[in-house]
Amino acid sequence: MQAATTAARPEDVERWLGELDLVPLQRVDREGITAWDLDLDGRRRFDLRTTLILDPALGLICWAHLAPPIGDGLRKAYRLLLQWNDDFPFAKFSIAADGRPILAVELPGRFLDREELGLALCRIVGIADRLLDQSAGWLWIGGRAPAGYAERTSRNPGLLARYAGRLPELFEA
């Protein structure tokens, strides 16, 4: 991996997203920080709302809402998130202020480029795929996916095709 020579700018991130065939839902700029929302799909997990936040002086964080707010059983969920922090290096699990479980991947500015961004986004959907069975109870009433969910196909197959081979721990059976 080669370190980036200059800080990434919002235009760079948007160009990289375009090169990865990913279309942001929206962009927000505030006080030198830029954020984008994306909906990503894995092979098993779909509609994973993911936010990218770029601070050109620091780097970029990619974080995804794994599930709606967790009601009962917060202690059990918290233990599970802590276990996943150990199980999945280069990813961080936490609970947002509103109770939603969050999965985050951070990219320091010195390593931020299209390849690292694509790999981070693929890592997020790969982890969400791997954890689908364990998080089903958070996603759907009774832990059962809606009819037709399993038959869906990914809206971002190019991302998966390009980076899944670099994440065999997430994508190999």
C-alpha positions as a Python dict, from the first residue, in 0.01 Angstrom:
ca = {
    (1, 'M'): (0, 0, 0),
    (2, 'Q'): (132, 341, -93),
    (3, 'A'): (57, 643, 123),
    (4, 'A'): (-148, 919, -34),
    (5, 'T'): (67, 1219, -121),
    (6, 'T'): (-196, 1486, -47),
    (7, 'A'): (-509, 1508, 164),
    (8, 'A'): (-818, 1373, -9),
    (9, 'R'): (-1075, 1632, -104),
    (10, 'P'): (-1452, 1585, -138),
    (11, 'E'): (-1411, 1592, -517),
    (12, 'D'): (-1168, 1298, -490),
    (13, 'V'): (-1414, 1092, -286),
    (14, 'E'): (-1696, 1166, -529),
    (15, 'R'): (-1475, 1069, -825),
    (16, 'W'): (-1374, 744, -649),
    (17, 'L'): (-1738, 662, -572),
    (18, 'G'): (-1821, 716, -939),
    (19, 'E'): (-1532, 491, -1045),
    (20, 'L'): (-1670, 226, -806),
    (21, 'D'): (-2019, 266, -963),
    (22, 'L'): (-2161, 391, -633),
    (23, 'V'): (-2410, 677, -627),
    (24, 'P'): (-2449, 879, -306),
    (25, 'L'): (-2803, 957, -195),
    (26, 'Q'): (-2698, 1297, -64),
    (27, 'R'): (-2401, 1513, 28),
    (28, 'V'): (-2373, 1750, 323),
    (29, 'D'): (-2094, 2004, 374),
    (30, 'R'): (-2041, 2174, 709),
    (31, 'E'): (-1738, 2349, 857),
    (32, 'G'): (-1487, 2182, 625),
    (33, 'I'): (-1632, 1833, 679),
    (34, 'T'): (-1819, 1651, 401),
    (35, 'A'): (-2055, 1357, 444),
    (36, 'W'): (-2229, 1129, 196),
    (37, 'D'): (-2501, 869, 247),
    (38, 'L'): (-2508, 551, 39),
    (39, 'D'): (-2730, 245, 33),
    (40, 'L'): (-2510, -63, -12),
    (41, 'D'): (-2588, -429, -67),
    (42, 'G'): (-2384, -734, 10),
    (43, 'R'): (-2458, -1081, -117),
    (44, 'R'): (-2701, -1152, 166),
    (45, 'R'): (-2760, -818, 339),
    (46, 'F'): (-2933, -542, 146),
    (47, 'D'): (-3019, -175, 200),
    (48, 'L'): (-2731, -110, 436),
    (49, 'R'): (-2736, 266, 495),
    (50, 'T'): (-2373, 375, 505),
    (51, 'T'): (-2237, 721, 576),
    (52, 'L'): (-1895, 847, 468),
    (53, 'I'): (-1751, 1140, 662),
    (54, 'L'): (-1440, 1312, 527),
    (55, 'D'): (-1223, 1547, 727),
    (56, 'P'): (-940, 1624, 483),
    (57, 'A'): (-703, 1692, 773),
    (58, 'L'): (-765, 1352, 937),
    (59, 'G'): (-917, 1098, 700),
    (60, 'L'): (-1246, 930, 629),
    (61, 'I'): (-1478, 719, 838),
    (62, 'C'): (-1731, 482, 685),
    (63, 'W'): (-2008, 375, 919),
    (64, 'A'): (-2320, 172, 866),
    (65, 'H'): (-2638, 127, 1064),
    (66, 'L'): (-2648, -248, 1120),
    (67, 'A'): (-3005, -240, 1253),
    (68, 'P'): (-3278, -17, 1394),
    (69, 'P'): (-3253, 88, 1759),
    (70, 'I'): (-3216, -205, 1995),
    (71, 'G'): (-3490, -211, 2254),
    (72, 'D'): (-3487, -488, 2508),
    (73, 'G'): (-3175, -692, 2561),
    (74, 'L'): (-2934, -401, 2529),
    (75, 'R'): (-2683, -566, 2761),
    (76, 'K'): (-2680, -885, 2553),
    (77, 'A'): (-2647, -680, 2233),
    (78, 'Y'): (-2363, -478, 2381),
    (79, 'R'): (-2173, -796, 2470),
    (80, 'L'): (-2225, -924, 2117),
    (81, 'L'): (-2091, -599, 1969),
    (82, 'L'): (-1784, -622, 2195),
    (83, 'Q'): (-1727, -980, 2080),
    (84, 'W'): (-1754, -871, 1717),
    (85, 'N'): (-1492, -602, 1783),
    (86, 'D'): (-1254, -888, 1863),
    (87, 'D'): (-1373, -1107, 1574),
    (88, 'F'): (-1341, -848, 1296),
    (89, 'P'): (-1012, -656, 1287),
    (90, 'F'): (-1013, -316, 1114),
    (91, 'A'): (-1381, -262, 1208),
    (92, 'K'): (-1542, -106, 1513),
    (93, 'F'): (-1885, -182, 1653),
    (94, 'S'): (-2075, 53, 1882),
    (95, 'I'): (-2420, 178, 1970),
    (96, 'A'): (-2534, 521, 1854),
    (97, 'A'): (-2704, 765, 2091),
    (98, 'D'): (-3043, 655, 1956),
    (99, 'G'): (-2967, 287, 2025),
    (100, 'R'): (-2880, 175, 1670),
    (101, 'P'): (-2588, -65, 1639),
    (102, 'I'): (-2312, 87, 1425),
    (103, 'L'): (-2030, -71, 1224),
    (104, 'A'): (-1743, 163, 1134),
    (105, 'V'): (-1420, 142, 933),
    (106, 'E'): (-1173, 430, 960),
    (107, 'L'): (-925, 530, 691),
    (108, 'P'): (-642, 763, 795),
    (109, 'G'): (-585, 1040, 543),
    (110, 'R'): (-236, 919, 459),
    (111, 'F'): (-381, 593, 318),
    (112, 'L'): (-701, 730, 167),
    (113, 'D'): (-747, 656, -201),
    (114, 'R'): (-1006, 486, -422),
    (115, 'E'): (-875, 137, -352),
    (116, 'E'): (-882, 180, 25),
    (117, 'L'): (-1229, 337, 11),
    (118, 'G'): (-1361, 51, -202),
    (119, 'L'): (-1201, -207, 27),
    (120, 'A'): (-1351, -38, 335),
    (121, 'L'): (-1701, -31, 184),
    (122, 'C'): (-1668, -395, 77),
    (123, 'R'): (-1549, -482, 427),
    (124, 'I'): (-1862, -322, 572),
    (125, 'V'): (-2103, -515, 349),
    (126, 'G'): (-1901, -835, 394),
    (127, 'I'): (-1923, -809, 771),
    (128, 'A'): (-2295, -727, 749),
    (129, 'D'): (-2339, -1037, 529),
    (130, 'R'): (-2151, -1255, 778),
    (131, 'L'): (-2356, -1121, 1070),
    (132, 'L'): (-2696, -1135, 899),
    (133, 'D'): (-2811, -1447, 1083),
    (134, 'Q'): (-2693, -1315, 1420),
    (135, 'S'): (-2852, -973, 1367),
    (136, 'A'): (-3179, -1090, 1207),
    (137, 'G'): (-3363, -1046, 1537),
    (138, 'W'): (-3267, -678, 1535),
    (139, 'L'): (-3367, -628, 1171),
    (140, 'W'): (-3703, -799, 1147),
    (141, 'I'): (-3986, -889, 1384),
    (142, 'G'): (-3935, -1249, 1486),
    (143, 'G'): (-3597, -1251, 1312),
    (144, 'R'): (-3753, -1351, 979),
    (145, 'A'): (-3666, -1165, 659),
    (146, 'P'): (-3957, -1039, 450),
    (147, 'A'): (-4073, -1251, 157),
    (148, 'G'): (-3838, -1226, -140),
    (149, 'Y'): (-3548, -1078, 57),
    (150, 'A'): (-3316, -1376, 5),
    (151, 'E'): (-3379, -1373, -371),
    (152, 'R'): (-3262, -1013, -416),
    (153, 'T'): (-2939, -933, -595),
    (154, 'S'): (-2684, -672, -498),
    (155, 'R'): (-2718, -321, -641),
    (156, 'N'): (-2337, -289, -631),
    (157, 'P'): (-2199, -611, -783),
    (158, 'G'): (-1892, -431, -920),
    (159, 'L'): (-1781, -336, -569),
    (160, 'L'): (-1814, -697, -454),
    (161, 'A'): (-1644, -839, -763),
    (162, 'R'): (-1354, -599, -732),
    (163, 'Y'): (-1276, -635, -358),
    (164, 'A'): (-1432, -955, -218),
    (165, 'G'): (-1125, -1157, -321),
    (166, 'R'): (-912, -936, -93),
    (167, 'L'): (-1140, -1020, 201),
    (168, 'P'): (-1159, -1400, 191),
    (169, 'E'): (-1231, -1416, 566),
    (170, 'L'): (-1563, -1244, 492),
    (171, 'F'): (-1664, -1378, 154),
    (172, 'E'): (-1548, -1740, 135),
    (173, 'A'): (-1787, -2004, 262),
}
